Amino acid sequence: MNLWKHLSKHISQHTGQSFEILHRESLGGGCINTAYRVSDGHLHYFVKLNGIEHRLMFETEMLALQELVELAPVRVPTPICYGHYESQTYLVLEHLALSGQPDAALLGQQLAAMHRIRSAQFGWHRDNVIGATPQQNTLTHNWIDFWREHRMRPQLLLAQRNGYGSALTPLIESLLDKLDCIITHNPTPSLLHGDLWGGNAAALADGTPVIFDPALYYGDRETDIAMTQLFGGFNNKFYDAYNEAWPLDDGFNQRKTLYNLYHIMNHLNLFGSGYLAQAISMTEKILAET
């Protein structure tokens, strides 16, 4: 039995429908996983593949998508199954025919409604990953403690191991000491996508928004909004609709730099020194404004 026969059998078991992969098409766009569209001529599925060392990535993505399918008002791909075969791990999802940009106003409204889904504590019941980096989701009652100990400090420790400690450590440690002066509002633990850049949002043919590739946890809703501004892809209709549904708190523009620093440090740790100057300048900007 090869991988594709194994996948055919596993998909059949989880859907209750006989399925045999007769066609597979390699899909581009990912920088961490390889992806395929597989079909028996009638049914179609989306398959992600990676090395077996990334089993946690796919297991927790499946759990996150199940939670979003159950709770969130915005469309996500329905997960089918995950597992491993020999040296590879895989995740099988509903295949959605995505085309172009989502209805921006509707996505803003739906995201605000999703953020109103709350938990008693910040974090999640499972650690997961952000990109390919382990992400700690230890349940915590205090948001500042959570952001310091389970978001920023792990990225700093990883940066030190990667050789960036001399440039970053004094700045980040100073920043962590001043978080009480930066995070001055009182967020509640909102259901977050966790990795909401423009490449993780698209639309069905009728404009229905779809979000995917979550790094789910419960946290300050502003972290999702901040990331939508980090790499672009979201227009004013999206922000206007979100703020009409649930206005952001005063001070967001300062906090968004802090929240996006987490993702820039993660890019530094994943992709290298090209992000070092940006991480330093963002940190210096926050400290100068504090």
KOLKOLTI-961345 format. One line per 5 residues: number of its first residue (from 1); their letters; for each residue x, y, z of C-alpha. Coordinates in nm, 3 decimals, padded with zeros to 5 digits, m for minus. Layout:
N
NUM	a	X Y Z | ...
REM end
This chain:
290
1	mnlwk	00.000 00.000 00.000 | 00.132 00.347 m00.086 | 00.037 00.684 00.063 | m00.246 00.752 m00.182 | m00.410 00.413 m00.130
6	hlskh	m00.378 00.466 00.246 | m00.543 00.808 00.212 | m00.824 00.666 00.000 | m00.899 00.408 00.269 | m00.879 00.661 00.554
11	isqht	m01.105 00.912 00.379 | m01.358 00.636 00.307 | m01.358 00.532 00.674 | m01.420 00.887 00.799 | m01.685 00.988 00.544
16	gqsfe	m01.871 00.659 00.518 | m01.848 00.687 00.138 | m01.632 00.473 m00.085 | m01.353 00.689 m00.221 | m01.051 00.602 m00.436
21	ilhre	m00.799 00.863 m00.542 | m00.788 00.853 m00.921 | m00.658 01.204 m00.981 | m00.429 01.427 m00.780 | m00.316 01.778 m00.857
26	slggg	m00.029 01.952 m00.683 | m00.128 02.296 m00.551 | 00.106 02.587 m00.483 | 00.091 02.872 m00.234 | 00.226 02.715 00.084
31	cinta	00.572 02.774 00.229 | 00.561 02.504 00.498 | 00.345 02.219 00.363 | 00.285 02.061 00.025 | m00.076 02.041 m00.085
36	yrvsd	m00.289 01.843 m00.330 | m00.639 01.834 m00.466 | m00.744 01.470 m00.487 | m01.049 01.330 m00.662 | m01.225 01.012 m00.765
41	ghlhy	m01.391 01.199 m01.051 | m01.690 01.303 m00.841 | m01.572 01.383 m00.489 | m01.284 01.620 m00.418 | m01.067 01.676 m00.108
46	fvkln	m00.778 01.902 m00.011 | m00.473 01.723 00.129 | m00.179 01.876 00.318 | 00.143 01.677 00.357 | 00.453 01.724 00.571
51	giehr	00.713 01.519 00.753 | 00.601 01.304 01.042 | 00.776 01.541 01.287 | 00.493 01.789 01.215 | 00.211 01.566 01.341
56	lmfet	00.121 01.823 01.612 | 00.064 02.086 01.342 | m00.200 01.884 01.164 | m00.360 01.733 01.474 | m00.416 02.074 01.631
61	emlal	m00.527 02.232 01.303 | m00.794 01.963 01.275 | m00.907 02.029 01.633 | m00.913 02.404 01.566 | m01.118 02.366 01.250
66	qelve	m01.362 02.139 01.432 | m01.405 02.410 01.697 | m01.456 02.679 01.435 | m01.706 02.466 01.242 | m01.901 02.415 01.564
71	lapvr	m01.886 02.769 01.704 | m01.784 03.032 01.450 | m02.022 03.220 01.217 | m01.759 03.242 00.941 | m01.704 02.956 00.696
76	vptpi	m01.399 02.733 00.734 | m01.307 02.409 00.554 | m01.455 02.107 00.728 | m01.177 01.873 00.845 | m01.207 01.510 00.737
81	cyghy	m00.915 01.324 00.896 | m00.550 01.343 00.981 | m00.285 01.080 01.039 | 00.052 00.956 00.920 | 00.188 00.702 00.678
86	esqty	00.551 00.595 00.698 | 00.757 00.918 00.708 | 00.472 01.156 00.620 | 00.187 01.315 00.812 | m00.127 01.444 00.644
91	lvleh	m00.444 01.645 00.696 | m00.749 01.600 00.474 | m01.003 01.881 00.444 | m01.318 01.958 00.252 | m01.216 02.099 m00.084
96	lalsg	m01.359 02.447 m00.136 | m01.343 02.619 m00.474 | m01.200 02.955 m00.371 | m01.208 03.252 m00.605 | m01.090 03.602 m00.527
101	qpdaa	m01.157 03.831 m00.235 | m01.435 03.780 00.022 | m01.724 04.015 00.084 | m01.521 04.247 00.308 | m01.812 04.392 00.504
106	llgqq	m01.959 04.048 00.572 | m01.621 03.915 00.687 | m01.585 04.211 00.926 | m01.928 04.142 01.074 | m01.863 03.769 01.102
111	laamh	m01.523 03.816 01.265 | m01.672 04.050 01.525 | m01.938 03.787 01.599 | m01.670 03.518 01.625 | m01.474 03.732 01.872
116	rirsa	m01.781 03.753 02.095 | m01.746 03.377 02.153 | m01.558 03.365 02.480 | m01.378 03.135 02.720 | m01.316 03.163 03.094
121	qfgwh	m00.937 03.191 03.044 | m00.682 03.299 02.787 | m00.517 03.020 02.589 | m00.658 02.688 02.472 | m00.677 02.329 02.590
126	rdnvi	m00.391 02.232 02.356 | m00.061 02.384 02.257 | m00.039 02.424 01.881 | 00.185 02.596 01.626 | 00.218 02.936 01.460
131	gatpq	00.357 02.855 01.119 | 00.586 02.569 01.216 | 00.682 02.719 01.554 | 00.542 02.563 01.874 | 00.288 02.795 02.035
136	qntlt	00.212 02.769 02.407 | m00.155 02.797 02.503 | m00.133 02.741 02.879 | m00.465 02.852 03.028 | m00.412 03.180 03.212
141	hnwid	m00.650 03.424 03.383 | m00.440 03.736 03.320 | m00.389 03.852 02.962 | m00.066 04.043 03.027 | 00.086 03.736 03.193
146	fwreh	m00.027 03.521 02.901 | 00.119 03.754 02.639 | 00.448 03.790 02.826 | 00.508 03.425 02.919 | 00.336 03.230 02.640
151	rmrpq	00.382 03.455 02.338 | 00.674 03.699 02.360 | 00.917 03.517 02.590 | 00.916 03.188 02.393 | 00.993 03.381 02.075
156	lllaq	01.278 03.564 02.251 | 01.425 03.237 02.379 | 01.404 03.091 02.030 | 01.568 03.403 01.885 | 01.851 03.365 02.136
161	rngyg	01.904 03.004 02.028 | 01.905 03.121 01.666 | 02.181 03.374 01.732 | 01.980 03.698 01.754 | 01.997 03.738 02.131
166	saltp	02.261 04.013 02.150 | 02.052 04.244 01.933 | 01.713 04.162 02.075 | 01.743 04.056 02.439 | 01.790 04.399 02.605
171	liesl	01.509 04.552 02.399 | 01.259 04.270 02.445 | 01.331 04.232 02.817 | 01.272 04.607 02.860 | 00.948 04.571 02.666
176	ldkld	00.829 04.277 02.877 | 00.892 04.478 03.192 | 00.663 04.755 03.061 | 00.368 04.551 02.934 | 00.143 04.688 03.210
181	ciith	00.195 05.035 03.062 | 00.119 04.920 02.706 | m00.176 04.685 02.754 | m00.398 04.925 02.946 | m00.741 04.798 02.844
186	nptps	m00.917 04.492 02.986 | m00.971 04.232 02.711 | m01.183 03.923 02.749 | m01.076 03.582 02.611 | m01.222 03.589 02.258
191	llhgd	m01.217 03.304 02.008 | m00.932 03.394 01.769 | m00.817 03.272 01.432 | m00.464 03.344 01.552 | m00.291 03.380 01.213
196	lwggn	m00.525 03.609 01.020 | m00.318 03.757 00.741 | m00.454 03.814 00.391 | m00.331 03.478 00.262 | m00.556 03.294 00.509
201	aaala	m00.883 03.452 00.391 | m01.058 03.400 00.060 | m01.407 03.358 m00.084 | m01.642 03.115 m00.249 | m01.773 03.207 m00.593
206	dgtpv	m02.062 03.404 m00.442 | m01.831 03.610 m00.220 | m01.896 03.410 00.098 | m01.589 03.462 00.321 | m01.373 03.163 00.410
211	ifdpa	m01.087 03.163 00.660 | m00.840 02.878 00.701 | m00.501 02.772 00.846 | m00.591 02.879 01.203 | m00.354 02.900 01.499
216	lyygd	m00.653 02.908 01.729 | m00.662 03.021 02.091 | m00.869 03.252 02.312 | m00.715 03.595 02.358 | m00.743 03.969 02.299
221	retdi	m00.949 04.015 01.982 | m00.718 04.300 01.884 | m00.445 04.049 01.798 | m00.650 03.923 01.503 | m00.728 04.276 01.385
226	amtql	m00.364 04.379 01.425 | m00.244 04.096 01.204 | m00.488 04.186 00.926 | m00.291 04.513 00.902 | 00.056 04.356 00.909
231	fggfn	00.077 04.235 00.549 | m00.232 04.400 00.398 | m00.519 04.239 00.207 | m00.812 04.381 00.406 | m00.987 04.700 00.295
236	nkfyd	m01.176 04.979 00.470 | m01.512 04.804 00.426 | m01.382 04.522 00.644 | m01.264 04.755 00.924 | m01.573 04.976 00.906
241	aynea	m01.802 04.673 00.937 | m01.601 04.530 01.225 | m01.600 04.858 01.417 | m01.970 04.908 01.356 | m02.036 04.564 01.504
246	wpldd	m01.786 04.601 01.791 | m01.566 04.912 01.812 | m01.202 04.864 01.909 | m01.081 05.009 02.240 | m00.879 05.328 02.265
251	gfnqr	m00.505 05.266 02.234 | m00.532 04.993 01.970 | m00.281 05.159 01.736 | m00.005 05.127 01.997 | m00.100 04.774 02.100
256	ktlyn	m00.118 04.651 01.740 | 00.258 04.707 01.703 | 00.316 04.495 02.013 | 00.084 04.222 01.889 | 00.238 04.219 01.541
261	lyhim	00.588 04.206 01.689 | 00.507 03.850 01.794 | 00.452 03.753 01.430 | 00.761 03.938 01.305 | 00.973 03.761 01.568
266	nhlnl	00.820 03.434 01.456 | 00.911 03.517 01.095 | 01.263 03.598 01.214 | 01.286 03.259 01.381 | 01.136 03.074 01.086
271	fgsgy	01.286 03.255 00.788 | 01.600 03.429 00.910 | 01.775 03.759 00.961 | 01.579 03.952 00.700 | 01.326 04.024 00.975
276	laqai	01.576 04.130 01.242 | 01.583 04.502 01.160 | 01.203 04.513 01.153 | 01.179 04.340 01.492 | 01.426 04.588 01.641
281	smtek	01.255 04.894 01.492 | 00.910 04.779 01.610 | 01.039 04.721 01.962 | 01.211 05.060 01.970 | 00.892 05.226 01.846
286	ilaet	00.684 05.070 02.124 | 00.938 05.164 02.393 | 00.959 05.523 02.264 | 00.581 05.555 02.289 | 00.557 05.403 02.636
REM end
